[in-house]
Amino acid sequence: MTGKNVWVASFAAAVVIAIVLQLAGSPSVAANDQSSAANAEVKIDNFSFGPQTVTVPVGATVTWTNRDDIPHTVVSTDGLFNSKVRDTDEKFSYTFAKAGTYPYYCSVHPKMTGKVVVQ
């Protein structure tokens, strides 16, 4: 390659890199702009829901997994959702369509309580 060709190739590479960097910072391709809802996991263990309060956006799905060796349920106090009895490692999921605060409990062990806050 001659000196001129090396300069042109270097300049072209610099332009390509600048364009790629510009596009990477562009809001139209930023990963944060994807419309997927943030989902949440709640573990049932040692007769408690953990975390006890979960905050999610509208449209998110919360999944409860029973890690206890005792059966449990997940029942909202307002009747919005009501799982069947879940044995060890069984799951229950619910997708929240509206903003609000949704307290819940285990119907087998009513002192077990939790809350989902949907924003």
C-alpha positions in Angstrom: 0.0 0.0 0.0 1.2 3.5 -0.8 1.1 6.3 1.8 -2.0 7.7 0.2 -3.8 4.3 0.4 -2.9 3.8 4.0 -4.2 7.3 4.9 -7.5 6.6 3.0 -7.9 3.2 4.7 -7.2 4.7 8.1 -9.6 7.6 7.5 -12.3 5.2 6.3 -11.8 3.0 9.4 -12.0 6.0 11.7 -15.3 7.1 10.0 -16.8 3.7 10.4 -15.8 3.6 14.1 -17.3 7.1 14.6 -20.6 6.0 13.0 -20.8 2.9 15.0 -20.1 4.8 18.2 -22.7 7.4 17.3 -25.3 4.7 16.6 -24.5 2.9 19.8 -25.3 6.1 21.8 -28.4 6.8 19.8 -31.7 6.5 21.7 -33.2 4.6 18.8 -31.0 1.6 19.5 -30.5 1.9 23.2 -31.3 -1.2 25.2 -33.3 0.7 27.7 -35.9 1.6 25.1 -37.1 -1.9 24.6 -40.7 -2.3 25.8 -40.3 -5.5 27.7 -41.7 -5.5 31.2 -39.5 -6.2 34.2 -40.6 -9.4 35.8 -40.0 -10.4 39.5 -39.4 -13.5 41.5 -40.6 -14.2 45.0 -39.3 -17.2 46.9 -41.5 -18.9 49.5 -39.2 -20.3 52.2 -39.2 -20.8 55.9 -42.8 -19.7 56.1 -42.2 -16.3 54.5 -42.3 -14.5 51.2 -39.0 -13.1 50.1 -38.8 -10.3 49.3 -41.9 -9.4 51.3 -42.5 -6.3 49.0 -41.9 -6.3 45.3 -42.2 -3.2 43.1 -42.7 -3.8 39.3 -44.0 -1.8 36.3 -47.5 -2.3 34.8 -47.5 -5.4 32.6 -44.9 -7.3 34.7 -45.3 -10.9 35.7 -44.5 -11.9 39.3 -43.6 -15.6 39.9 -43.7 -17.2 43.3 -41.7 -20.4 43.8 -42.3 -22.6 46.8 -38.8 -23.5 48.2 -40.3 -24.7 51.5 -41.0 -28.3 52.2 -44.5 -27.4 53.3 -47.4 -26.6 50.9 -48.3 -22.9 50.5 -50.7 -20.7 48.5 -50.5 -17.1 47.1 -53.9 -15.3 47.5 -54.5 -11.6 47.0 -56.6 -9.9 49.7 -58.9 -8.4 47.1 -59.5 -11.7 45.2 -57.5 -10.7 42.1 -55.4 -13.8 42.1 -55.6 -17.1 44.0 -53.2 -19.9 43.5 -53.9 -23.6 44.2 -51.8 -25.2 46.9 -48.1 -25.3 45.7 -45.8 -28.0 46.8 -42.0 -27.8 47.0 -40.5 -26.2 43.8 -43.9 -25.5 42.3 -44.6 -22.0 40.8 -47.4 -19.6 40.5 -47.3 -16.5 38.2 -49.6 -13.5 37.8 -49.3 -10.6 35.3 -50.3 -7.2 36.7 -52.2 -5.1 34.2 -53.0 -2.1 36.5 -51.0 0.2 38.8 -51.7 -0.3 42.5 -50.7 -2.0 45.7 -51.7 -5.7 46.0 -51.3 -7.3 49.4 -51.4 -11.1 49.5 -51.0 -14.0 52.0 -50.9 -17.8 52.2 -54.3 -19.2 52.9 -52.8 -22.2 54.6 -50.6 -20.0 56.9 -52.4 -16.6 57.0 -49.6 -14.9 59.0 -47.4 -15.2 55.9 -48.0 -11.9 54.0 -46.5 -10.0 51.2 -47.2 -7.1 48.8 -46.8 -6.3 45.1 -46.5 -2.6 44.2 -47.3 -1.9 40.6 -46.2 1.5 39.2 
